[in-house]
Amino acid sequence: LKEDLAFYYGEDWLDTLVPSESTQLYIDRIKELSEKRPDLLVAHAYTRYLGDLSGGQILKKIAQRAMNLQSSKGLAFYEFNQIEDEQAFKNNYKAALDALPVTPEGAEQIVAEANVAFSLNMKVFQE
């Protein structure tokens, strides 16, 4: 993310960039869960990692065309250079999530929070 932010906003992005409204909503949600329900953060991890890994390449191509980018600069968010085998990674990630000691009620809450995460992600993407 830092690489992309520097590409779009310059090296001083951290000092000058203000989060958009949707991004701030997402930040606030993560902070709230961190304080009150850290167990639900797993829903955001699931949405971010598996969602970005699964659909990220399609979104990367869409973003590249929409922004008329001639190279992959500005698209580092969609690159997973440290993952050699994406399918094996996804399978292992899912297995680790499935092995979490979660009650049926907890699982329902995680699924509900994953839907919140997806919605927040879509709002950020739409901006």
Residue, then its C-alpha position, 0 to 999 in steps of 0.5 A: l500500500k505504501e508503494d502505491l500511495a507514494f506513486y499516486y500522492g508522492e513520498d510525503w503522502l503520510d503527512t498530506l493525505v486525508p482518508s476519504e469518507s469511506t476509508q475513514l468509515y473502514i478505519d473506524r470499524i477496524k478500531e471499534l472491533s479492535e477495542k470491543r470485538p477483536d474476534l470479529l477481525v478475522a472476518h476482515a482478514y478473510t475478506r481482505y486476503l482471500g478476496d483480494l487474492s481471488g478477485g484481485q487480478i481481475l480488479k487489477k486489470i480493471a484498475q489498470r485500464a480505468m486509470n490508463l496505466q501503462s505498467s504495474k506501477g500503482l498496482a502493488f496492492y494487487e501483487f502477491n510476490q511472496i505467495e508462490d502457490e496461490q491455490a495452496f495458500k488459499n487452501n491453507y488459509k481456509a483450513a486455518l480459519d476452519a480450525l479456529p475454536v468458534t461457536p456456532e453463534g460466533a461463526e454467524q457473527i463472523v459471517a455477518e461481519a464479513n458482509v460488513a467488511f465486504s460492504l465497506n470494501m465496496k464503498v472504498f472501491q467505488e470512491 
